[in-house]
Amino acid sequence: MSLLLNGLTGAQAAQAALGTTSQNVANAMTPGYTRTGVLLGSLQTPAGGAGVQVSKLLRFADSFKSVQLWQATSQLGQYSAGQSYMTQLEQVMSDDTANINNGIDQFFAALNAASVQPESGPLREAVLTAADGLVKRFDSLQQLFANQQTAIATQRDGVVDQVNALTQDIALLNKQIAGGRATGMNDAGLQDARDEKIKALSALVGLQVVDTPDGARSVSLKGGQPLVVGADAAVMSTSGPAALKLQFASTSFTLSDVGQGGQLGGLADLQKQVLGPMRTTISELALGIGNAFNAQLALGFAPPAATPGVPLFDTTGGTLKMTGITAAQLAFSSSATVSGDSGNLTALIGLKNRPMTITTFDAAGNAAGTTQIVTGDVFTQLVGKLGVASSLNQGSQRTATTVRDQAEEDWKSSAGVNTDEEAINLIQFQQMYQANMKVVAVANQLFDSTLQMLG
């Protein structure tokens, strides 16, 4: 009987091994699939061997490699989230039709032209036209910032919705895996699905993942705030331009999305480190030009010579606008008695090279103080800083892509299906099955022979 038992258990083990191998081959191209196998163990009795058994179904997953892949995916998501916005800003700000420096140059060129004949109506009209063009350039750029802020807010809300959907899915899979293990069910497919959900979640926000004894995985943010614990999932919501609210059971967390990693952190970093400082600088440049020009106009006179100067720009709303001044009201004269004087016009032209106070920011986007920059250099430096930030982000994005690809290949080296290896396994387990069936056949022949002898 031991011969028959050995053959039967061997054939059953070979069948189980062939089943896992065929499953691997069938899912060789399935994203996120982790190959499986069987662990064989010898059956022992006091009288000696009693065949073979499948001790355990194996899932060739490496937790460390999975964590490395999730972290790399999170970094790539962070650097990818804001690049399209920076590229758009670079294109617009370097375009001659929207370039602020070109608008400033055209405005002061019109002032220079007017200095030849300060009382000329057409030359004065040209100054107003150039001033209006400059205002429109500032308005266009500020509108682009506003549009980007709206787009980022929409994208941010979408990311939060995806986070909530994925955490709910992970919590459900945790529940199914824990329940399946209690009944002895093979949960390899559920674990694969959960790992894919965690990978997708890691692209949206940085994570910490901890395995629990019941087979579940607890997922939390980088700061430790829980997203998934067992079968329970938190609900994330936005509570401000850079604030998040996390509700888990009866506990509520309020936190910033800056530094969270993934797409959520990348969008927050873009707003904090790039868009915020740029909007402030552009606003300071616009208001600085407007206020300086208005202050200088107030010191001059318009024809007839005794008419006090009036503002050209309206800066009361925090944005640069035209006041509706007429060409004749431009106070180019510095004399109350000489109508053809152009002393104040000369002073107005000199404003281009006068320093203005501009806020400085550190690498994190926090205000660090102020500095004096010549009016004509403010926008040039701003475009340069944007180019550096975009270039550094692109470099980081390329590096993150390489790291992510390497992490994925490293994960595949242990968890992925190697079709050549599986082909060898098919042959070996087929031979194992055939050999054990031969043992069963021999055992049956011996049993029949014994019965004939006894009969």
C-alpha positions as CSV (number, residue, x, y, z in Angstrom):
1,M,0.0,0.0,0.0
2,S,2.9,2.4,0.7
3,L,4.0,2.0,-3.0
4,L,0.5,3.0,-4.2
5,L,0.2,5.9,-1.7
6,N,3.6,7.2,-2.7
7,G,2.6,7.2,-6.4
8,L,-0.8,8.8,-5.7
9,T,0.5,11.6,-3.5
10,G,3.3,12.2,-6.0
11,A,0.8,12.5,-8.9
12,Q,-1.4,14.8,-6.9
13,A,1.6,17.0,-6.0
14,A,2.7,17.1,-9.7
15,Q,-0.9,18.1,-10.7
16,A,-0.8,21.0,-8.2
17,A,2.6,22.1,-9.5
18,L,1.4,21.9,-13.1
19,G,-1.7,24.0,-12.1
20,T,0.5,26.8,-10.6
21,T,2.8,26.7,-13.6
22,S,-0.1,26.9,-16.1
23,Q,-1.5,29.9,-14.1
24,N,1.9,31.6,-14.3
25,V,2.1,31.1,-18.1
26,A,-1.5,32.3,-18.6
27,N,-0.7,35.5,-16.7
28,A,2.8,36.2,-18.0
29,M,1.5,39.5,-19.6
30,T,-0.9,40.4,-16.8
31,P,0.2,43.7,-15.1
32,G,1.0,43.3,-11.4
33,Y,0.7,39.5,-11.5
34,T,3.0,37.8,-9.0
35,R,4.1,34.3,-10.0
36,T,3.2,31.4,-7.7
37,G,4.5,27.9,-7.0
38,V,4.2,25.0,-4.6
39,L,6.4,24.0,-1.7
40,L,6.7,20.2,-1.5
41,G,7.3,18.3,1.7
42,S,7.9,14.6,2.4
43,L,5.1,12.7,4.3
44,Q,6.6,10.8,7.2
45,T,5.1,7.9,9.3
46,P,6.7,5.9,12.1
47,A,7.2,3.1,9.7
48,G,9.0,5.3,7.1
49,G,8.1,7.5,4.1
50,A,4.5,7.8,3.0
51,G,4.7,10.0,-0.1
52,V,4.8,13.7,-0.7
53,Q,2.5,16.6,0.2
54,V,2.0,20.2,-1.0
55,S,3.1,21.9,2.2
56,K,2.3,25.5,1.0
57,L,1.3,27.5,-2.0
58,L,4.0,30.0,-2.6
59,R,3.6,33.6,-3.9
60,F,7.0,34.9,-4.9
61,A,6.6,38.5,-3.6
62,D,9.3,40.5,-2.1
63,S,7.9,43.1,0.3
64,F,11.1,45.2,0.2
65,K,11.1,45.4,-3.6
66,S,7.4,46.3,-3.5
67,V,8.0,49.1,-1.1
68,Q,10.9,50.4,-3.3
69,L,8.6,50.3,-6.3
70,W,5.9,52.2,-4.5
71,Q,8.4,54.9,-3.3
72,A,9.8,55.3,-6.8
73,T,6.3,55.6,-8.2
74,S,5.5,58.3,-5.7
75,Q,8.6,60.3,-6.5
76,L,7.8,60.1,-10.3
77,G,4.2,61.2,-9.6
78,Q,5.5,64.2,-7.6
79,Y,7.9,65.5,-10.3
80,S,5.5,64.8,-13.2
81,A,2.5,66.6,-11.7
82,G,3.7,70.2,-12.2
83,Q,5.9,70.0,-15.2
84,S,3.2,70.7,-17.8
85,Y,2.3,73.9,-15.9
86,M,5.9,75.1,-15.8
87,T,6.4,74.3,-19.5
88,Q,3.3,76.3,-20.4
89,L,4.5,79.3,-18.3
90,E,7.9,79.1,-20.0
91,Q,6.3,79.2,-23.5
92,V,4.0,82.1,-22.7
93,M,6.5,84.2,-20.8
94,S,9.1,83.9,-23.5
95,D,6.7,84.7,-26.3
96,D,7.2,88.2,-27.7
97,T,3.5,88.8,-27.8
98,A,3.1,88.2,-24.0
99,N,6.6,89.0,-22.8
100,I,6.5,91.7,-20.1
101,N,10.0,93.0,-20.9
102,N,8.9,93.7,-24.5
103,G,5.9,95.6,-23.1
104,I,8.1,97.7,-20.8
105,D,10.6,98.3,-23.7
106,Q,7.8,99.5,-26.0
107,F,6.3,101.7,-23.3
108,F,9.6,103.5,-22.5
109,A,10.4,103.6,-26.2
110,A,7.2,105.6,-26.7
111,L,8.3,107.9,-23.9
112,N,11.7,108.4,-25.6
113,A,10.0,109.2,-28.9
114,A,7.8,111.8,-27.2
115,S,10.8,113.5,-25.7
116,V,11.6,114.8,-29.2
117,Q,8.4,116.9,-29.2
118,P,6.7,116.7,-25.8
119,E,3.6,118.6,-26.9
120,S,2.9,116.4,-30.0
121,G,-0.6,114.9,-29.7
122,P,0.2,111.8,-31.8
123,L,3.3,111.0,-29.7
124,R,1.4,111.4,-26.5
125,E,-1.3,109.1,-27.9
126,A,1.4,106.6,-28.7
127,V,2.5,106.7,-25.0
128,L,-1.1,105.9,-23.9
129,T,-1.3,103.0,-26.5
130,A,2.0,101.6,-25.2
131,A,0.9,101.9,-21.6
132,D,-2.4,100.1,-22.4
133,G,-0.4,97.4,-24.1
134,L,1.8,97.0,-21.1
135,V,-1.3,96.7,-18.8
136,K,-2.8,94.1,-21.1
137,R,0.4,92.0,-20.9
138,F,0.3,92.1,-17.2
139,D,-3.4,91.2,-17.2
140,S,-2.8,88.4,-19.6
141,L,-0.1,86.9,-17.5
142,Q,-2.1,87.2,-14.3
143,Q,-5.0,85.6,-16.1
144,L,-2.8,82.7,-17.0
145,F,-1.8,82.3,-13.4
146,A,-5.4,82.4,-12.4
147,N,-6.3,79.7,-15.0
148,Q,-3.5,77.5,-13.8
149,Q,-4.6,77.9,-10.2
150,T,-8.1,76.8,-11.3
151,A,-6.8,73.8,-13.3
152,I,-4.6,72.8,-10.3
153,A,-7.5,73.0,-7.9
154,T,-9.6,70.8,-10.3
155,Q,-6.8,68.3,-10.7
156,R,-6.2,68.3,-6.9
157,D,-9.9,67.5,-6.3
158,G,-9.6,64.7,-8.8
159,V,-6.6,63.3,-7.1
160,V,-8.4,63.3,-3.7
161,D,-11.3,61.5,-5.3
162,Q,-9.0,58.9,-6.7
163,V,-7.3,58.5,-3.3
164,N,-10.7,57.9,-1.6
165,A,-11.7,55.3,-4.2
166,L,-8.4,53.4,-4.0
167,T,-8.4,53.4,-0.1
168,Q,-11.9,52.0,-0.2
169,D,-10.8,49.2,-2.6
170,I,-7.7,48.4,-0.5
171,A,-9.8,48.2,2.7
172,L,-12.3,45.8,0.9
173,L,-9.4,43.6,-0.4
174,N,-8.0,43.5,3.2
175,K,-11.3,42.2,4.4
176,Q,-11.5,39.6,1.6
177,I,-8.0,38.4,2.2
178,A,-8.4,38.1,6.0
179,G,-11.7,36.2,5.5
180,G,-10.2,34.0,2.8
181,R,-7.3,33.0,5.0
182,A,-9.7,32.0,7.8
183,T,-11.2,29.5,5.4
184,G,-7.9,28.4,3.8
185,M,-8.7,30.0,0.4
186,N,-5.8,30.8,-2.0
187,D,-5.7,34.6,-1.9
188,A,-2.8,35.2,-4.3
189,G,-5.0,37.0,-6.8
190,L,-6.5,39.2,-4.1
191,Q,-3.0,40.2,-3.0
192,D,-2.0,41.0,-6.5
193,A,-5.0,43.2,-6.9
194,R,-4.3,44.9,-3.6
195,D,-0.7,45.6,-4.5
196,E,-1.8,47.2,-7.8
197,K,-4.1,49.4,-5.9
198,I,-1.4,50.4,-3.5
199,K,0.9,51.1,-6.5
200,A,-1.7,53.3,-8.1
201,L,-2.2,55.1,-4.7
202,S,1.5,55.7,-4.3
203,A,1.5,57.7,-7.6
204,L,-1.0,60.1,-6.0
205,V,0.5,60.5,-2.5
206,G,3.5,59.2,-0.5
207,L,2.8,56.2,1.6
208,Q,3.9,54.0,4.4
209,V,2.7,50.4,4.2
210,V,2.8,47.9,7.1
211,D,1.8,44.2,7.0
212,T,-0.5,42.8,9.7
213,P,-0.6,39.2,11.0
214,D,-4.1,38.5,9.4
215,G,-2.7,39.2,5.9
216,A,-4.1,42.8,5.8
217,R,-2.0,45.8,5.0
218,S,-2.2,49.1,6.8
219,V,-1.6,52.2,4.7
220,S,-0.8,55.6,6.0
221,L,0.5,59.0,4.7
222,K,4.2,59.9,5.1
223,G,3.3,61.7,8.3
224,G,1.7,58.6,9.8
225,Q,-2.0,59.7,9.4
226,P,-4.0,56.5,8.6
227,L,-5.5,55.9,5.2
228,V,-6.4,52.2,5.6
229,V,-6.4,50.1,8.7
230,G,-7.8,46.6,8.2
231,A,-11.2,46.9,6.6
232,D,-11.6,50.5,7.4
233,A,-10.6,53.4,5.1
234,A,-10.3,57.1,5.8
235,V,-12.0,59.8,3.8
236,M,-9.8,62.6,2.4
237,S,-11.2,66.0,1.5
238,T,-9.8,69.5,0.6
239,S,-10.4,72.2,3.2
240,G,-8.5,75.1,1.6
241,P,-6.0,76.0,-1.1
242,A,-3.2,74.0,0.5
243,A,-5.0,72.1,3.3
244,L,-6.4,68.6,3.6
245,K,-8.8,67.0,6.0
246,L,-8.6,63.3,6.8
247,Q,-11.5,61.7,8.5
248,F,-10.8,58.2,10.0
249,A,-13.6,56.7,12.1
250,S,-14.2,59.4,14.8
251,T,-10.8,61.0,14.4
252,S,-10.2,64.0,12.2
253,F,-6.8,65.2,10.9
254,T,-6.1,68.6,9.3
255,L,-2.8,68.7,7.4
256,S,-1.1,70.5,4.5
257,D,-0.7,68.8,1.2
258,V,2.8,70.3,0.9
259,G,5.5,67.6,1.2
260,Q,3.0,64.8,0.9
261,G,4.7,63.3,-2.2
262,G,3.0,61.9,-5.3
263,Q,0.9,64.0,-7.5
264,L,-0.8,65.6,-4.6
265,G,2.5,66.8,-3.1
266,G,3.8,67.8,-6.5
267,L,0.9,70.1,-7.2
268,A,1.3,71.6,-3.7
269,D,5.0,72.2,-4.3
270,L,4.3,73.8,-7.6
271,Q,1.9,76.3,-6.0
272,K,4.1,77.0,-3.0
273,Q,7.5,77.1,-4.7
274,V,6.8,78.3,-8.2
275,L,3.4,79.9,-8.9
276,G,3.0,81.7,-5.6
277,P,6.4,83.5,-5.7
278,M,6.0,84.3,-9.4
279,R,2.5,85.8,-8.9
280,T,3.8,87.9,-6.1
281,T,6.8,89.2,-8.2
282,I,4.7,90.0,-11.2
283,S,2.2,91.8,-9.0
284,E,5.0,93.8,-7.3
285,L,6.5,94.6,-10.7
286,A,3.2,95.9,-12.1
287,L,2.3,97.9,-9.0
288,G,5.8,99.1,-8.7
289,I,5.8,100.5,-12.2
290,G,2.4,102.0,-11.8
291,N,3.0,103.6,-8.5
292,A,6.4,105.0,-9.5
293,F,5.1,106.4,-12.7
294,N,2.1,108.0,-11.0
295,A,4.3,109.5,-8.3
296,Q,6.5,111.0,-10.9
297,L,3.6,112.3,-12.9
298,A,2.3,114.0,-9.8
299,L,5.5,116.1,-9.7
300,G,5.0,117.4,-13.3
301,F,2.6,119.6,-15.2
302,A,0.5,119.2,-18.3
303,P,-0.4,121.8,-20.8
304,P,-1.3,124.4,-20.2
305,A,1.8,124.4,-18.0
306,A,0.1,125.1,-14.7
307,T,-2.1,121.9,-14.8
308,P,-1.0,119.4,-12.1
309,G,-0.1,115.9,-13.2
310,V,-2.7,113.1,-12.8
311,P,-2.2,109.4,-12.5
312,L,-1.8,107.3,-15.6
313,F,-2.3,103.9,-13.9
314,D,-4.9,102.7,-11.4
315,T,-3.3,100.4,-8.8
316,T,-6.0,100.6,-6.1
317,G,-7.3,97.0,-6.7
318,G,-4.0,95.3,-6.4
319,T,-3.8,95.1,-10.2
320,L,-2.5,97.4,-12.9
321,K,-5.2,99.3,-14.9
322,M,-5.5,102.4,-16.9
323,T,-7.2,105.4,-15.3
324,G,-8.8,106.9,-18.4
325,I,-6.3,109.8,-18.6
326,T,-6.2,111.7,-21.9
327,A,-3.0,112.3,-23.9
328,A,-3.2,116.0,-23.1
329,Q,-3.2,115.3,-19.4
330,L,0.2,113.6,-19.4
331,A,2.4,115.8,-17.1
332,F,5.7,115.8,-19.1
333,S,6.7,119.3,-18.0
334,S,8.6,119.9,-14.8
335,S,7.9,123.6,-15.0
336,A,4.6,125.3,-14.1
337,T,5.4,128.2,-16.5
338,V,7.1,126.6,-19.5
339,S,4.7,124.4,-21.4
340,G,7.3,122.9,-23.7
341,D,9.5,121.7,-20.9
342,S,10.3,118.0,-20.9
343,G,12.1,117.7,-17.6
344,N,9.5,115.5,-16.0
345,L,9.4,113.3,-19.1
346,T,13.1,112.7,-18.8
347,A,12.5,111.7,-15.2
348,L,9.8,109.3,-16.3
349,I,12.1,107.7,-18.8
350,G,14.7,107.3,-16.1
351,L,12.3,105.1,-14.1
352,K,13.3,102.1,-16.2
353,N,16.7,102.0,-14.6
354,R,15.5,102.8,-11.1
355,P,15.6,99.9,-8.5
356,M,12.3,98.7,-7.0
357,T,11.7,96.6,-3.9
358,I,10.9,92.9,-4.7
359,T,10.2,90.1,-2.2
360,T,12.7,87.3,-2.2
361,F,11.8,83.6,-1.5
362,D,13.7,80.6,-0.3
363,A,13.7,77.2,-2.0
364,A,10.6,76.2,-0.1
365,G,8.6,79.2,-1.4
366,N,8.6,81.1,1.9
367,A,9.2,84.9,1.9
368,A,12.8,85.5,3.0
369,G,13.1,89.2,2.7
370,T,13.3,91.9,0.1
371,T,15.9,93.1,-2.5
372,Q,16.4,96.0,-4.8
373,I,16.2,95.2,-8.5
374,V,16.3,97.5,-11.5
375,T,12.8,97.6,-13.1
376,G,14.0,96.3,-16.5
377,D,15.7,93.3,-14.8
378,V,12.9,92.0,-12.7
379,F,11.1,90.0,-15.4
380,T,14.3,88.8,-16.9
381,Q,15.4,87.3,-13.5
382,L,11.9,85.9,-13.0
383,V,12.0,84.0,-16.4
384,G,15.5,82.8,-15.5
385,K,14.4,81.4,-12.2
386,L,11.4,79.7,-13.9
387,G,13.8,78.1,-16.4
388,V,16.1,76.9,-13.7
389,A,13.2,75.4,-11.7
390,S,11.7,73.8,-14.8
391,S,15.1,72.4,-15.8
392,L,15.8,71.0,-12.4
393,N,12.3,69.4,-12.2
394,Q,12.8,67.8,-15.7
395,G,16.1,66.4,-14.5
396,S,14.5,65.1,-11.3
397,Q,11.6,63.6,-13.4
398,R,14.1,61.8,-15.7
399,T,16.0,60.5,-12.7
400,A,12.7,59.4,-11.0
401,T,11.6,57.6,-14.2
402,T,14.9,55.7,-14.4
403,V,14.7,54.8,-10.7
404,R,11.0,53.7,-11.1
405,D,11.9,51.6,-14.2
406,Q,14.8,50.0,-12.3
407,A,12.6,49.3,-9.3
408,E,10.0,47.7,-11.5
409,E,12.6,45.5,-13.2
410,D,14.0,44.5,-9.8
411,W,10.4,43.6,-8.7
412,K,9.9,41.6,-11.8
413,S,13.2,39.7,-11.3
414,S,11.6,37.9,-8.3
415,A,7.8,38.3,-8.8
416,G,7.5,38.4,-12.5
417,V,6.9,35.4,-14.8
418,N,9.9,34.0,-16.7
419,T,8.4,32.0,-19.6
420,D,11.6,30.1,-20.2
421,E,11.7,29.0,-16.6
422,E,8.0,28.1,-16.6
423,A,8.6,26.0,-19.8
424,I,11.2,24.0,-17.9
425,N,8.9,23.6,-14.9
426,L,6.2,22.3,-17.2
427,I,8.5,19.6,-18.5
428,Q,9.8,18.6,-15.1
429,F,6.4,18.4,-13.4
430,Q,5.0,16.6,-16.4
431,Q,7.8,14.0,-16.0
432,M,7.1,13.9,-12.3
433,Y,3.4,13.2,-12.9
434,Q,4.1,10.5,-15.5
435,A,6.7,8.8,-13.3
436,N,4.3,8.7,-10.3
437,M,1.5,7.4,-12.5
438,K,4.0,4.7,-13.6
439,V,4.5,3.9,-9.9
440,V,0.7,3.6,-9.4
441,A,0.5,1.3,-12.4
442,V,3.3,-0.9,-11.1
443,A,1.6,-1.0,-7.6
444,N,-1.6,-2.1,-9.3
445,Q,0.1,-4.8,-11.2
446,L,1.8,-6.1,-8.0
447,F,-1.5,-6.0,-6.1
448,D,-3.2,-8.0,-8.9
449,S,-0.3,-10.5,-8.9
450,T,-0.6,-10.9,-5.2
451,L,-4.3,-11.5,-5.4
452,Q,-3.8,-14.2,-8.1
453,M,-1.2,-15.9,-5.9
454,L,-3.5,-15.9,-2.9
455,G,-6.5,-17.0,-5.0
